[in-house]
Amino acid sequence: MHLASRASLEKLDKAHNAVLRLLLGALRGILIAILELAAGCEPLSLRRAKQTILSQDRYLRTDEVRHSGLWQRNSQRNAAE
């Protein structure tokens, strides 16, 4: 679940890739995955997924949600998977 459109995310990815190329002095023919490894940064898609999971977890741990029973149902569902 992302709160931005695919077009916006693509623009951010392109800007991120351009900065990686600039910082590392790389040519356009080099794969982004190689640049991310060289720079020591994880792909934006993984960072977005991780932040989404952390945000959902923080939300489910709030007192209001915990007392509503949603937290327990979600915990039981995740344990079953």
N, C-alpha and C positions, 0 to 999 in steps of 0.2 A: 504494500500500500504506500503510494507516494502522494504527496500533497502538491505536486507540480505536474504540469503536462509533459508529455513525452518530448515535445519540441523544446521546452525549456530545459529539460534534462540533457538533451542532445547539445544545446548551446553551451551548457556548463561543461559537458564532457570535452567539447572542442576547445574551449578556453583552457581547461586543465591540461589537455594534451599539448596545446601550443606553449604553455608555460613550461611544461616538462621538456619539450624540445629546446626551448630557449635556454633554460638553466643548464641542461646537459650538453648543449651545442650539437644536438643530433640532427641529422638530415630527415626529411619526410619519409624516406623509405624504411626507416627502422620501426619495427613493431612497437606499439604502445606498451604491451606487456613487458617487453625488454626494458623500456625506459622506466616503467614503474619499479621493476626490480632494481635497476641501477640507482634510482633515486631513493629506494627504500620506502615507497609509499604503496598502500594497497589500492586496488581499483575503486573508483568512485561507486560502482554498482554494489560492491561488497560493503563499503562504508555506509551507503544508504540503507542496505538491508540490515546491517548491524544496528544502526541508529533507530530504525523502525522497530526492531525487536526490543531494544532497550526502552524505547518510549512506551510501547505496549506494556512491558513489564512494570514500569514505573506507574502507569495508569492503573493496572490491575492491583497494585499494592497499596493504592490509596485507601484510606479508611472507609470512605463512602462506598467504593466498589466492593471492598472486602466484606462489609456487612450486608451487602445486597445478595450475596451468594454467587455472584458471577465469577468471582475469583476461584471459589471451590470447584465449580463446574468446569472452568477452563483448566484448572490444575489436574483434575481427574481425566479430562480429555487428553491432555498432553502426556500424562503418565501412561495412558493406554496405547499411545502411538509409539 
